[in-house]
């Protein structure tokens, strides 16, 4: 089985040089990992630089993802980025509906699912973030190509991860509702010490990693622990 580990850098690092150093360190440190798909989601402004080579081979095994997108391909939408633009930059994945965007940008489920449909249309892979079952729309067209990320609000950026038992119950509840075999990731205060617990103990197919992805050695250790799961 191939696991999926997604690094969400959020609004970090503050400089392009820092982003390049972090990306290169992760690329070198994980170049021999075979059973984990590694996706780096930097801020929009760094995508052209980190994705300049465009092919998976040139990334040294890393894939490129975006932290968000808009639901139209082009138009008068100031400050927005379209899925087509992301695809042209070499992105393969897009995080949709992260709790921080739901909170600070007031994103509603109706907006989030328009984004997912737009991402499907252009051939990218959406990663839908949820913290409760009601946010999962089981009749979404193309849902079999969706990736879900369970991120309990109390665990995001707090250093207080969800227990593996509770996380496992949530994973099983999602699978029961959807009745489809799609990848489900766990996110929320994940680190190198607890990463394997969510894979081996709670049965997730991968992880969405925030703060721990900004430390190259910590993230490398995390991915290596997942690869042993």
PyMOL commands that place a pseudoatom at each C-alpha (Angstrom):
pseudoatom trace, name=CA, resn=UNK, resi=1, chain=A, elem=C, hetatm=0, pos=[0.000, 0.000, 0.000]
pseudoatom trace, name=CA, resn=UNK, resi=2, chain=A, elem=C, hetatm=0, pos=[1.185, 3.521, -0.805]
pseudoatom trace, name=CA, resn=UNK, resi=3, chain=A, elem=C, hetatm=0, pos=[0.459, 6.136, 1.859]
pseudoatom trace, name=CA, resn=UNK, resi=4, chain=A, elem=C, hetatm=0, pos=[-0.138, 9.841, 1.236]
pseudoatom trace, name=CA, resn=UNK, resi=5, chain=A, elem=C, hetatm=0, pos=[1.530, 12.542, 3.354]
pseudoatom trace, name=CA, resn=UNK, resi=6, chain=A, elem=C, hetatm=0, pos=[0.607, 16.149, 2.574]
pseudoatom trace, name=CA, resn=UNK, resi=7, chain=A, elem=C, hetatm=0, pos=[2.640, 19.066, 3.953]
pseudoatom trace, name=CA, resn=UNK, resi=8, chain=A, elem=C, hetatm=0, pos=[0.558, 22.223, 4.433]
pseudoatom trace, name=CA, resn=UNK, resi=9, chain=A, elem=C, hetatm=0, pos=[3.045, 25.048, 4.921]
pseudoatom trace, name=CA, resn=UNK, resi=10, chain=A, elem=C, hetatm=0, pos=[0.213, 27.588, 5.402]
pseudoatom trace, name=CA, resn=UNK, resi=11, chain=A, elem=C, hetatm=0, pos=[1.657, 31.166, 5.332]
pseudoatom trace, name=CA, resn=UNK, resi=12, chain=A, elem=C, hetatm=0, pos=[5.257, 30.006, 5.784]
pseudoatom trace, name=CA, resn=UNK, resi=13, chain=A, elem=C, hetatm=0, pos=[8.218, 30.420, 5.347]
pseudoatom trace, name=CA, resn=UNK, resi=14, chain=A, elem=C, hetatm=0, pos=[8.434, 34.242, 5.155]
pseudoatom trace, name=CA, resn=UNK, resi=15, chain=A, elem=C, hetatm=0, pos=[11.080, 34.250, 2.383]
pseudoatom trace, name=CA, resn=UNK, resi=16, chain=A, elem=C, hetatm=0, pos=[11.609, 32.498, -0.922]
pseudoatom trace, name=CA, resn=UNK, resi=17, chain=A, elem=C, hetatm=0, pos=[15.098, 31.462, 0.186]
pseudoatom trace, name=CA, resn=UNK, resi=18, chain=A, elem=C, hetatm=0, pos=[13.631, 29.763, 3.232]
pseudoatom trace, name=CA, resn=UNK, resi=19, chain=A, elem=C, hetatm=0, pos=[11.067, 27.950, 1.085]
pseudoatom trace, name=CA, resn=UNK, resi=20, chain=A, elem=C, hetatm=0, pos=[13.750, 26.703, -1.313]
pseudoatom trace, name=CA, resn=UNK, resi=21, chain=A, elem=C, hetatm=0, pos=[15.970, 25.492, 1.540]
pseudoatom trace, name=CA, resn=UNK, resi=22, chain=A, elem=C, hetatm=0, pos=[13.081, 23.639, 3.193]
pseudoatom trace, name=CA, resn=UNK, resi=23, chain=A, elem=C, hetatm=0, pos=[11.911, 22.074, -0.066]
pseudoatom trace, name=CA, resn=UNK, resi=24, chain=A, elem=C, hetatm=0, pos=[15.404, 20.953, -1.057]
pseudoatom trace, name=CA, resn=UNK, resi=25, chain=A, elem=C, hetatm=0, pos=[16.156, 19.505, 2.385]
pseudoatom trace, name=CA, resn=UNK, resi=26, chain=A, elem=C, hetatm=0, pos=[12.955, 17.438, 2.315]
pseudoatom trace, name=CA, resn=UNK, resi=27, chain=A, elem=C, hetatm=0, pos=[13.627, 16.318, -1.251]
pseudoatom trace, name=CA, resn=UNK, resi=28, chain=A, elem=C, hetatm=0, pos=[17.109, 15.076, -0.378]
pseudoatom trace, name=CA, resn=UNK, resi=29, chain=A, elem=C, hetatm=0, pos=[16.084, 13.518, 2.923]
pseudoatom trace, name=CA, resn=UNK, resi=30, chain=A, elem=C, hetatm=0, pos=[13.214, 11.515, 1.398]
pseudoatom trace, name=CA, resn=UNK, resi=31, chain=A, elem=C, hetatm=0, pos=[14.664, 10.640, -2.000]
pseudoatom trace, name=CA, resn=UNK, resi=32, chain=A, elem=C, hetatm=0, pos=[14.701, 6.909, -1.243]
pseudoatom trace, name=CA, resn=UNK, resi=33, chain=A, elem=C, hetatm=0, pos=[11.140, 6.634, 0.118]
pseudoatom trace, name=CA, resn=UNK, resi=34, chain=A, elem=C, hetatm=0, pos=[9.110, 4.343, -2.133]
pseudoatom trace, name=CA, resn=UNK, resi=35, chain=A, elem=C, hetatm=0, pos=[5.798, 3.608, -0.405]
pseudoatom trace, name=CA, resn=UNK, resi=36, chain=A, elem=C, hetatm=0, pos=[4.755, 7.164, 0.499]
pseudoatom trace, name=CA, resn=UNK, resi=37, chain=A, elem=C, hetatm=0, pos=[3.426, 9.824, -1.891]
pseudoatom trace, name=CA, resn=UNK, resi=38, chain=A, elem=C, hetatm=0, pos=[4.721, 13.142, -0.543]
pseudoatom trace, name=CA, resn=UNK, resi=39, chain=A, elem=C, hetatm=0, pos=[2.906, 16.358, -1.440]
pseudoatom trace, name=CA, resn=UNK, resi=40, chain=A, elem=C, hetatm=0, pos=[4.234, 19.823, -0.589]
pseudoatom trace, name=CA, resn=UNK, resi=41, chain=A, elem=C, hetatm=0, pos=[1.658, 22.647, -0.460]
pseudoatom trace, name=CA, resn=UNK, resi=42, chain=A, elem=C, hetatm=0, pos=[3.524, 25.973, -0.168]
pseudoatom trace, name=CA, resn=UNK, resi=43, chain=A, elem=C, hetatm=0, pos=[2.022, 29.488, -0.382]
pseudoatom trace, name=CA, resn=UNK, resi=44, chain=A, elem=C, hetatm=0, pos=[0.896, 30.483, -3.886]
pseudoatom trace, name=CA, resn=UNK, resi=45, chain=A, elem=C, hetatm=0, pos=[3.857, 32.828, -4.439]
pseudoatom trace, name=CA, resn=UNK, resi=46, chain=A, elem=C, hetatm=0, pos=[6.370, 29.971, -4.163]
pseudoatom trace, name=CA, resn=UNK, resi=47, chain=A, elem=C, hetatm=0, pos=[4.616, 27.576, -6.549]
pseudoatom trace, name=CA, resn=UNK, resi=48, chain=A, elem=C, hetatm=0, pos=[6.300, 28.811, -9.769]
pseudoatom trace, name=CA, resn=UNK, resi=49, chain=A, elem=C, hetatm=0, pos=[9.780, 28.471, -8.242]
pseudoatom trace, name=CA, resn=UNK, resi=50, chain=A, elem=C, hetatm=0, pos=[9.329, 25.119, -6.510]
pseudoatom trace, name=CA, resn=UNK, resi=51, chain=A, elem=C, hetatm=0, pos=[7.406, 23.734, -9.454]
pseudoatom trace, name=CA, resn=UNK, resi=52, chain=A, elem=C, hetatm=0, pos=[9.743, 25.011, -12.174]
pseudoatom trace, name=CA, resn=UNK, resi=53, chain=A, elem=C, hetatm=0, pos=[10.866, 21.511, -13.205]
pseudoatom trace, name=CA, resn=UNK, resi=54, chain=A, elem=C, hetatm=0, pos=[7.224, 20.385, -13.484]
pseudoatom trace, name=CA, resn=UNK, resi=55, chain=A, elem=C, hetatm=0, pos=[7.783, 16.606, -13.626]
pseudoatom trace, name=CA, resn=UNK, resi=56, chain=A, elem=C, hetatm=0, pos=[7.517, 14.174, -10.704]
pseudoatom trace, name=CA, resn=UNK, resi=57, chain=A, elem=C, hetatm=0, pos=[10.954, 12.792, -11.553]
pseudoatom trace, name=CA, resn=UNK, resi=58, chain=A, elem=C, hetatm=0, pos=[12.616, 16.175, -11.328]
pseudoatom trace, name=CA, resn=UNK, resi=59, chain=A, elem=C, hetatm=0, pos=[10.993, 16.783, -7.947]
pseudoatom trace, name=CA, resn=UNK, resi=60, chain=A, elem=C, hetatm=0, pos=[12.934, 13.822, -6.599]
pseudoatom trace, name=CA, resn=UNK, resi=61, chain=A, elem=C, hetatm=0, pos=[9.732, 12.030, -5.640]
pseudoatom trace, name=CA, resn=UNK, resi=62, chain=A, elem=C, hetatm=0, pos=[7.867, 15.056, -4.276]
pseudoatom trace, name=CA, resn=UNK, resi=63, chain=A, elem=C, hetatm=0, pos=[4.531, 16.231, -5.660]
pseudoatom trace, name=CA, resn=UNK, resi=64, chain=A, elem=C, hetatm=0, pos=[3.288, 19.808, -5.631]
pseudoatom trace, name=CA, resn=UNK, resi=65, chain=A, elem=C, hetatm=0, pos=[-0.061, 20.921, -4.217]
pseudoatom trace, name=CA, resn=UNK, resi=66, chain=A, elem=C, hetatm=0, pos=[-1.959, 24.121, -3.553]
pseudoatom trace, name=CA, resn=UNK, resi=67, chain=A, elem=C, hetatm=0, pos=[-3.538, 25.305, -0.301]
pseudoatom trace, name=CA, resn=UNK, resi=68, chain=A, elem=C, hetatm=0, pos=[-6.699, 26.511, -2.053]
pseudoatom trace, name=CA, resn=UNK, resi=69, chain=A, elem=C, hetatm=0, pos=[-8.204, 27.599, -5.379]
pseudoatom trace, name=CA, resn=UNK, resi=70, chain=A, elem=C, hetatm=0, pos=[-11.221, 29.396, -6.845]
pseudoatom trace, name=CA, resn=UNK, resi=71, chain=A, elem=C, hetatm=0, pos=[-14.059, 27.684, -8.733]
pseudoatom trace, name=CA, resn=UNK, resi=72, chain=A, elem=C, hetatm=0, pos=[-13.722, 29.498, -12.078]
pseudoatom trace, name=CA, resn=UNK, resi=73, chain=A, elem=C, hetatm=0, pos=[-10.997, 29.046, -14.703]
pseudoatom trace, name=CA, resn=UNK, resi=74, chain=A, elem=C, hetatm=0, pos=[-10.611, 32.800, -15.338]
pseudoatom trace, name=CA, resn=UNK, resi=75, chain=A, elem=C, hetatm=0, pos=[-12.439, 36.090, -14.973]
pseudoatom trace, name=CA, resn=UNK, resi=76, chain=A, elem=C, hetatm=0, pos=[-12.914, 39.195, -12.837]
pseudoatom trace, name=CA, resn=UNK, resi=77, chain=A, elem=C, hetatm=0, pos=[-12.129, 37.595, -9.475]
pseudoatom trace, name=CA, resn=UNK, resi=78, chain=A, elem=C, hetatm=0, pos=[-9.511, 39.800, -7.828]
pseudoatom trace, name=CA, resn=UNK, resi=79, chain=A, elem=C, hetatm=0, pos=[-6.909, 37.932, -5.811]
pseudoatom trace, name=CA, resn=UNK, resi=80, chain=A, elem=C, hetatm=0, pos=[-8.105, 34.448, -6.775]
pseudoatom trace, name=CA, resn=UNK, resi=81, chain=A, elem=C, hetatm=0, pos=[-6.211, 31.534, -8.348]
pseudoatom trace, name=CA, resn=UNK, resi=82, chain=A, elem=C, hetatm=0, pos=[-7.892, 29.065, -10.713]
pseudoatom trace, name=CA, resn=UNK, resi=83, chain=A, elem=C, hetatm=0, pos=[-7.395, 25.281, -10.900]
pseudoatom trace, name=CA, resn=UNK, resi=84, chain=A, elem=C, hetatm=0, pos=[-6.152, 25.705, -14.481]
pseudoatom trace, name=CA, resn=UNK, resi=85, chain=A, elem=C, hetatm=0, pos=[-3.421, 28.105, -13.316]
pseudoatom trace, name=CA, resn=UNK, resi=86, chain=A, elem=C, hetatm=0, pos=[-2.391, 25.608, -10.654]
pseudoatom trace, name=CA, resn=UNK, resi=87, chain=A, elem=C, hetatm=0, pos=[-2.246, 22.772, -13.169]
pseudoatom trace, name=CA, resn=UNK, resi=88, chain=A, elem=C, hetatm=0, pos=[-0.042, 24.855, -15.459]
pseudoatom trace, name=CA, resn=UNK, resi=89, chain=A, elem=C, hetatm=0, pos=[2.358, 25.382, -12.529]
pseudoatom trace, name=CA, resn=UNK, resi=90, chain=A, elem=C, hetatm=0, pos=[2.756, 21.630, -12.026]
pseudoatom trace, name=CA, resn=UNK, resi=91, chain=A, elem=C, hetatm=0, pos=[0.305, 21.145, -9.147]
pseudoatom trace, name=CA, resn=UNK, resi=92, chain=A, elem=C, hetatm=0, pos=[-1.386, 17.776, -8.811]
pseudoatom trace, name=CA, resn=UNK, resi=93, chain=A, elem=C, hetatm=0, pos=[-3.303, 18.269, -5.553]
pseudoatom trace, name=CA, resn=UNK, resi=94, chain=A, elem=C, hetatm=0, pos=[-5.419, 21.043, -4.016]
pseudoatom trace, name=CA, resn=UNK, resi=95, chain=A, elem=C, hetatm=0, pos=[-6.435, 21.384, -0.359]
pseudoatom trace, name=CA, resn=UNK, resi=96, chain=A, elem=C, hetatm=0, pos=[-10.076, 22.474, -0.169]
pseudoatom trace, name=CA, resn=UNK, resi=97, chain=A, elem=C, hetatm=0, pos=[-12.131, 23.644, 2.809]
pseudoatom trace, name=CA, resn=UNK, resi=98, chain=A, elem=C, hetatm=0, pos=[-9.407, 23.842, 5.424]
pseudoatom trace, name=CA, resn=UNK, resi=99, chain=A, elem=C, hetatm=0, pos=[-10.837, 24.893, 8.793]
pseudoatom trace, name=CA, resn=UNK, resi=100, chain=A, elem=C, hetatm=0, pos=[-8.758, 28.074, 8.787]
pseudoatom trace, name=CA, resn=UNK, resi=101, chain=A, elem=C, hetatm=0, pos=[-10.370, 29.170, 5.539]
pseudoatom trace, name=CA, resn=UNK, resi=102, chain=A, elem=C, hetatm=0, pos=[-13.803, 28.253, 6.871]
pseudoatom trace, name=CA, resn=UNK, resi=103, chain=A, elem=C, hetatm=0, pos=[-13.033, 30.442, 9.906]
pseudoatom trace, name=CA, resn=UNK, resi=104, chain=A, elem=C, hetatm=0, pos=[-11.153, 33.440, 8.502]
pseudoatom trace, name=CA, resn=UNK, resi=105, chain=A, elem=C, hetatm=0, pos=[-12.523, 33.586, 4.937]
pseudoatom trace, name=CA, resn=UNK, resi=106, chain=A, elem=C, hetatm=0, pos=[-16.028, 32.468, 5.961]
pseudoatom trace, name=CA, resn=UNK, resi=107, chain=A, elem=C, hetatm=0, pos=[-16.048, 29.651, 3.408]
pseudoatom trace, name=CA, resn=UNK, resi=108, chain=A, elem=C, hetatm=0, pos=[-19.348, 27.762, 3.296]
pseudoatom trace, name=CA, resn=UNK, resi=109, chain=A, elem=C, hetatm=0, pos=[-19.950, 24.203, 2.139]
pseudoatom trace, name=CA, resn=UNK, resi=110, chain=A, elem=C, hetatm=0, pos=[-21.649, 25.500, -1.027]
pseudoatom trace, name=CA, resn=UNK, resi=111, chain=A, elem=C, hetatm=0, pos=[-18.462, 27.371, -1.994]
pseudoatom trace, name=CA, resn=UNK, resi=112, chain=A, elem=C, hetatm=0, pos=[-16.245, 24.454, -1.052]
pseudoatom trace, name=CA, resn=UNK, resi=113, chain=A, elem=C, hetatm=0, pos=[-18.107, 21.977, -3.238]
pseudoatom trace, name=CA, resn=UNK, resi=114, chain=A, elem=C, hetatm=0, pos=[-18.034, 24.361, -6.207]
pseudoatom trace, name=CA, resn=UNK, resi=115, chain=A, elem=C, hetatm=0, pos=[-14.244, 24.376, -5.786]
pseudoatom trace, name=CA, resn=UNK, resi=116, chain=A, elem=C, hetatm=0, pos=[-14.111, 20.580, -5.649]
pseudoatom trace, name=CA, resn=UNK, resi=117, chain=A, elem=C, hetatm=0, pos=[-16.129, 20.284, -8.861]
pseudoatom trace, name=CA, resn=UNK, resi=118, chain=A, elem=C, hetatm=0, pos=[-13.811, 22.789, -10.575]
pseudoatom trace, name=CA, resn=UNK, resi=119, chain=A, elem=C, hetatm=0, pos=[-10.747, 20.844, -9.437]
pseudoatom trace, name=CA, resn=UNK, resi=120, chain=A, elem=C, hetatm=0, pos=[-12.245, 17.569, -10.691]
pseudoatom trace, name=CA, resn=UNK, resi=121, chain=A, elem=C, hetatm=0, pos=[-13.017, 19.195, -14.047]
pseudoatom trace, name=CA, resn=UNK, resi=122, chain=A, elem=C, hetatm=0, pos=[-9.415, 20.263, -14.614]
pseudoatom trace, name=CA, resn=UNK, resi=123, chain=A, elem=C, hetatm=0, pos=[-7.972, 16.878, -13.585]
pseudoatom trace, name=CA, resn=UNK, resi=124, chain=A, elem=C, hetatm=0, pos=[-6.420, 17.758, -10.227]
pseudoatom trace, name=CA, resn=UNK, resi=125, chain=A, elem=C, hetatm=0, pos=[-6.919, 15.841, -6.970]
pseudoatom trace, name=CA, resn=UNK, resi=126, chain=A, elem=C, hetatm=0, pos=[-8.901, 17.648, -4.250]
pseudoatom trace, name=CA, resn=UNK, resi=127, chain=A, elem=C, hetatm=0, pos=[-8.207, 17.041, -0.566]
pseudoatom trace, name=CA, resn=UNK, resi=128, chain=A, elem=C, hetatm=0, pos=[-11.388, 17.958, 1.318]
pseudoatom trace, name=CA, resn=UNK, resi=129, chain=A, elem=C, hetatm=0, pos=[-10.825, 18.904, 4.961]
pseudoatom trace, name=CA, resn=UNK, resi=130, chain=A, elem=C, hetatm=0, pos=[-13.630, 18.176, 7.433]
pseudoatom trace, name=CA, resn=UNK, resi=131, chain=A, elem=C, hetatm=0, pos=[-14.090, 18.028, 11.178]
pseudoatom trace, name=CA, resn=UNK, resi=132, chain=A, elem=C, hetatm=0, pos=[-17.588, 16.517, 11.201]
pseudoatom trace, name=CA, resn=UNK, resi=133, chain=A, elem=C, hetatm=0, pos=[-19.577, 14.018, 9.161]
pseudoatom trace, name=CA, resn=UNK, resi=134, chain=A, elem=C, hetatm=0, pos=[-22.172, 16.558, 7.994]
pseudoatom trace, name=CA, resn=UNK, resi=135, chain=A, elem=C, hetatm=0, pos=[-19.513, 18.246, 5.843]
pseudoatom trace, name=CA, resn=UNK, resi=136, chain=A, elem=C, hetatm=0, pos=[-19.275, 15.158, 3.620]
pseudoatom trace, name=CA, resn=UNK, resi=137, chain=A, elem=C, hetatm=0, pos=[-21.556, 15.279, 0.592]
pseudoatom trace, name=CA, resn=UNK, resi=138, chain=A, elem=C, hetatm=0, pos=[-21.905, 11.655, -0.488]
pseudoatom trace, name=CA, resn=UNK, resi=139, chain=A, elem=C, hetatm=0, pos=[-23.649, 12.343, -3.824]
pseudoatom trace, name=CA, resn=UNK, resi=140, chain=A, elem=C, hetatm=0, pos=[-20.831, 14.517, -5.203]
pseudoatom trace, name=CA, resn=UNK, resi=141, chain=A, elem=C, hetatm=0, pos=[-20.086, 13.692, -8.831]
pseudoatom trace, name=CA, resn=UNK, resi=142, chain=A, elem=C, hetatm=0, pos=[-16.647, 12.084, -9.049]
pseudoatom trace, name=CA, resn=UNK, resi=143, chain=A, elem=C, hetatm=0, pos=[-16.457, 11.452, -5.309]
pseudoatom trace, name=CA, resn=UNK, resi=144, chain=A, elem=C, hetatm=0, pos=[-14.517, 8.244, -5.917]
pseudoatom trace, name=CA, resn=UNK, resi=145, chain=A, elem=C, hetatm=0, pos=[-11.559, 10.479, -6.863]
pseudoatom trace, name=CA, resn=UNK, resi=146, chain=A, elem=C, hetatm=0, pos=[-11.809, 12.579, -3.708]
pseudoatom trace, name=CA, resn=UNK, resi=147, chain=A, elem=C, hetatm=0, pos=[-9.330, 12.520, -0.825]
pseudoatom trace, name=CA, resn=UNK, resi=148, chain=A, elem=C, hetatm=0, pos=[-10.735, 13.314, 2.624]
pseudoatom trace, name=CA, resn=UNK, resi=149, chain=A, elem=C, hetatm=0, pos=[-8.779, 14.734, 5.547]
pseudoatom trace, name=CA, resn=UNK, resi=150, chain=A, elem=C, hetatm=0, pos=[-10.267, 14.499, 9.027]
pseudoatom trace, name=CA, resn=UNK, resi=151, chain=A, elem=C, hetatm=0, pos=[-8.982, 17.451, 11.056]
pseudoatom trace, name=CA, resn=UNK, resi=152, chain=A, elem=C, hetatm=0, pos=[-10.691, 17.913, 14.436]
pseudoatom trace, name=CA, resn=UNK, resi=153, chain=A, elem=C, hetatm=0, pos=[-10.774, 21.611, 15.293]
pseudoatom trace, name=CA, resn=UNK, resi=154, chain=A, elem=C, hetatm=0, pos=[-9.425, 21.140, 18.804]
pseudoatom trace, name=CA, resn=UNK, resi=155, chain=A, elem=C, hetatm=0, pos=[-6.250, 19.508, 17.436]
pseudoatom trace, name=CA, resn=UNK, resi=156, chain=A, elem=C, hetatm=0, pos=[-5.259, 21.985, 14.731]
pseudoatom trace, name=CA, resn=UNK, resi=157, chain=A, elem=C, hetatm=0, pos=[-2.212, 23.986, 15.812]
pseudoatom trace, name=CA, resn=UNK, resi=158, chain=A, elem=C, hetatm=0, pos=[-2.791, 23.264, 19.497]
pseudoatom trace, name=CA, resn=UNK, resi=159, chain=A, elem=C, hetatm=0, pos=[-0.311, 20.479, 20.160]
pseudoatom trace, name=CA, resn=UNK, resi=160, chain=A, elem=C, hetatm=0, pos=[-3.233, 18.384, 21.413]
pseudoatom trace, name=CA, resn=UNK, resi=161, chain=A, elem=C, hetatm=0, pos=[-3.770, 15.600, 18.861]
pseudoatom trace, name=CA, resn=UNK, resi=162, chain=A, elem=C, hetatm=0, pos=[-6.940, 13.559, 18.667]
pseudoatom trace, name=CA, resn=UNK, resi=163, chain=A, elem=C, hetatm=0, pos=[-6.741, 10.149, 20.339]
pseudoatom trace, name=CA, resn=UNK, resi=164, chain=A, elem=C, hetatm=0, pos=[-6.226, 7.283, 17.914]
pseudoatom trace, name=CA, resn=UNK, resi=165, chain=A, elem=C, hetatm=0, pos=[-9.416, 5.656, 19.206]
pseudoatom trace, name=CA, resn=UNK, resi=166, chain=A, elem=C, hetatm=0, pos=[-11.590, 8.691, 18.442]
pseudoatom trace, name=CA, resn=UNK, resi=167, chain=A, elem=C, hetatm=0, pos=[-9.860, 9.251, 15.107]
pseudoatom trace, name=CA, resn=UNK, resi=168, chain=A, elem=C, hetatm=0, pos=[-10.462, 5.631, 14.153]
pseudoatom trace, name=CA, resn=UNK, resi=169, chain=A, elem=C, hetatm=0, pos=[-14.170, 5.915, 14.991]
pseudoatom trace, name=CA, resn=UNK, resi=170, chain=A, elem=C, hetatm=0, pos=[-14.432, 8.990, 12.776]
pseudoatom trace, name=CA, resn=UNK, resi=171, chain=A, elem=C, hetatm=0, pos=[-12.661, 7.243, 9.902]
pseudoatom trace, name=CA, resn=UNK, resi=172, chain=A, elem=C, hetatm=0, pos=[-15.031, 4.296, 10.137]
pseudoatom trace, name=CA, resn=UNK, resi=173, chain=A, elem=C, hetatm=0, pos=[-18.064, 6.600, 10.290]
pseudoatom trace, name=CA, resn=UNK, resi=174, chain=A, elem=C, hetatm=0, pos=[-16.930, 8.411, 7.130]
pseudoatom trace, name=CA, resn=UNK, resi=175, chain=A, elem=C, hetatm=0, pos=[-16.409, 5.127, 5.303]
pseudoatom trace, name=CA, resn=UNK, resi=176, chain=A, elem=C, hetatm=0, pos=[-19.854, 3.934, 6.373]
pseudoatom trace, name=CA, resn=UNK, resi=177, chain=A, elem=C, hetatm=0, pos=[-21.558, 7.112, 5.168]
pseudoatom trace, name=CA, resn=UNK, resi=178, chain=A, elem=C, hetatm=0, pos=[-19.816, 7.170, 1.797]
pseudoatom trace, name=CA, resn=UNK, resi=179, chain=A, elem=C, hetatm=0, pos=[-19.827, 3.420, 1.221]
pseudoatom trace, name=CA, resn=UNK, resi=180, chain=A, elem=C, hetatm=0, pos=[-16.845, 3.990, -1.058]
pseudoatom trace, name=CA, resn=UNK, resi=181, chain=A, elem=C, hetatm=0, pos=[-13.179, 3.130, -0.785]
pseudoatom trace, name=CA, resn=UNK, resi=182, chain=A, elem=C, hetatm=0, pos=[-11.497, 6.559, -0.871]
pseudoatom trace, name=CA, resn=UNK, resi=183, chain=A, elem=C, hetatm=0, pos=[-8.309, 7.684, 0.905]
pseudoatom trace, name=CA, resn=UNK, resi=184, chain=A, elem=C, hetatm=0, pos=[-8.890, 9.266, 4.323]
pseudoatom trace, name=CA, resn=UNK, resi=185, chain=A, elem=C, hetatm=0, pos=[-6.088, 11.248, 5.963]
pseudoatom trace, name=CA, resn=UNK, resi=186, chain=A, elem=C, hetatm=0, pos=[-5.709, 12.447, 9.549]
pseudoatom trace, name=CA, resn=UNK, resi=187, chain=A, elem=C, hetatm=0, pos=[-4.560, 15.969, 10.390]
pseudoatom trace, name=CA, resn=UNK, resi=188, chain=A, elem=C, hetatm=0, pos=[-4.162, 17.909, 13.628]
pseudoatom trace, name=CA, resn=UNK, resi=189, chain=A, elem=C, hetatm=0, pos=[-0.978, 18.189, 15.745]
pseudoatom trace, name=CA, resn=UNK, resi=190, chain=A, elem=C, hetatm=0, pos=[0.681, 15.329, 13.871]
pseudoatom trace, name=CA, resn=UNK, resi=191, chain=A, elem=C, hetatm=0, pos=[4.384, 14.782, 14.548]
pseudoatom trace, name=CA, resn=UNK, resi=192, chain=A, elem=C, hetatm=0, pos=[7.052, 12.160, 14.027]
pseudoatom trace, name=CA, resn=UNK, resi=193, chain=A, elem=C, hetatm=0, pos=[6.209, 10.464, 17.323]
pseudoatom trace, name=CA, resn=UNK, resi=194, chain=A, elem=C, hetatm=0, pos=[2.474, 9.929, 16.751]
pseudoatom trace, name=CA, resn=UNK, resi=195, chain=A, elem=C, hetatm=0, pos=[2.368, 9.673, 12.959]
pseudoatom trace, name=CA, resn=UNK, resi=196, chain=A, elem=C, hetatm=0, pos=[2.572, 5.910, 12.841]
pseudoatom trace, name=CA, resn=UNK, resi=197, chain=A, elem=C, hetatm=0, pos=[-0.234, 5.561, 15.400]
pseudoatom trace, name=CA, resn=UNK, resi=198, chain=A, elem=C, hetatm=0, pos=[-2.714, 7.115, 12.982]
pseudoatom trace, name=CA, resn=UNK, resi=199, chain=A, elem=C, hetatm=0, pos=[-1.585, 4.790, 10.203]
pseudoatom trace, name=CA, resn=UNK, resi=200, chain=A, elem=C, hetatm=0, pos=[-1.163, 1.558, 12.107]
pseudoatom trace, name=CA, resn=UNK, resi=201, chain=A, elem=C, hetatm=0, pos=[-3.574, 2.067, 15.014]
pseudoatom trace, name=CA, resn=UNK, resi=202, chain=A, elem=C, hetatm=0, pos=[-6.353, 4.179, 13.505]
pseudoatom trace, name=CA, resn=UNK, resi=203, chain=A, elem=C, hetatm=0, pos=[-6.148, 2.852, 9.942]
pseudoatom trace, name=CA, resn=UNK, resi=204, chain=A, elem=C, hetatm=0, pos=[-5.742, 6.107, 8.023]
pseudoatom trace, name=CA, resn=UNK, resi=205, chain=A, elem=C, hetatm=0, pos=[-4.231, 6.035, 4.535]
pseudoatom trace, name=CA, resn=UNK, resi=206, chain=A, elem=C, hetatm=0, pos=[-2.088, 9.079, 5.172]
pseudoatom trace, name=CA, resn=UNK, resi=207, chain=A, elem=C, hetatm=0, pos=[-1.636, 12.389, 6.980]
pseudoatom trace, name=CA, resn=UNK, resi=208, chain=A, elem=C, hetatm=0, pos=[-2.149, 16.113, 6.465]
pseudoatom trace, name=CA, resn=UNK, resi=209, chain=A, elem=C, hetatm=0, pos=[0.713, 17.798, 8.313]
pseudoatom trace, name=CA, resn=UNK, resi=210, chain=A, elem=C, hetatm=0, pos=[0.907, 21.444, 9.373]
pseudoatom trace, name=CA, resn=UNK, resi=211, chain=A, elem=C, hetatm=0, pos=[3.520, 22.730, 11.818]
pseudoatom trace, name=CA, resn=UNK, resi=212, chain=A, elem=C, hetatm=0, pos=[5.711, 19.626, 11.694]
pseudoatom trace, name=CA, resn=UNK, resi=213, chain=A, elem=C, hetatm=0, pos=[6.176, 20.095, 7.937]
pseudoatom trace, name=CA, resn=UNK, resi=214, chain=A, elem=C, hetatm=0, pos=[8.081, 23.361, 8.508]
pseudoatom trace, name=CA, resn=UNK, resi=215, chain=A, elem=C, hetatm=0, pos=[10.978, 21.570, 10.197]
pseudoatom trace, name=CA, resn=UNK, resi=216, chain=A, elem=C, hetatm=0, pos=[12.786, 19.521, 7.563]
pseudoatom trace, name=CA, resn=UNK, resi=217, chain=A, elem=C, hetatm=0, pos=[14.291, 16.947, 9.931]
pseudoatom trace, name=CA, resn=UNK, resi=218, chain=A, elem=C, hetatm=0, pos=[11.018, 16.496, 11.839]
pseudoatom trace, name=CA, resn=UNK, resi=219, chain=A, elem=C, hetatm=0, pos=[9.042, 16.070, 8.621]
pseudoatom trace, name=CA, resn=UNK, resi=220, chain=A, elem=C, hetatm=0, pos=[11.594, 13.620, 7.207]
pseudoatom trace, name=CA, resn=UNK, resi=221, chain=A, elem=C, hetatm=0, pos=[11.381, 11.551, 10.403]
pseudoatom trace, name=CA, resn=UNK, resi=222, chain=A, elem=C, hetatm=0, pos=[7.587, 11.667, 10.244]
pseudoatom trace, name=CA, resn=UNK, resi=223, chain=A, elem=C, hetatm=0, pos=[7.440, 10.385, 6.677]
pseudoatom trace, name=CA, resn=UNK, resi=224, chain=A, elem=C, hetatm=0, pos=[9.962, 7.656, 7.423]
pseudoatom trace, name=CA, resn=UNK, resi=225, chain=A, elem=C, hetatm=0, pos=[7.826, 6.485, 10.362]
pseudoatom trace, name=CA, resn=UNK, resi=226, chain=A, elem=C, hetatm=0, pos=[4.766, 6.394, 8.100]
pseudoatom trace, name=CA, resn=UNK, resi=227, chain=A, elem=C, hetatm=0, pos=[6.674, 4.351, 5.529]
pseudoatom trace, name=CA, resn=UNK, resi=228, chain=A, elem=C, hetatm=0, pos=[7.231, 1.685, 8.191]
pseudoatom trace, name=CA, resn=UNK, resi=229, chain=A, elem=C, hetatm=0, pos=[3.502, 1.485, 8.995]
for i in range(1, 229): cmd.bond("trace and resi %d" % i, "trace and resi %d" % (i + 1))
show_as sticks, trace
zoom trace
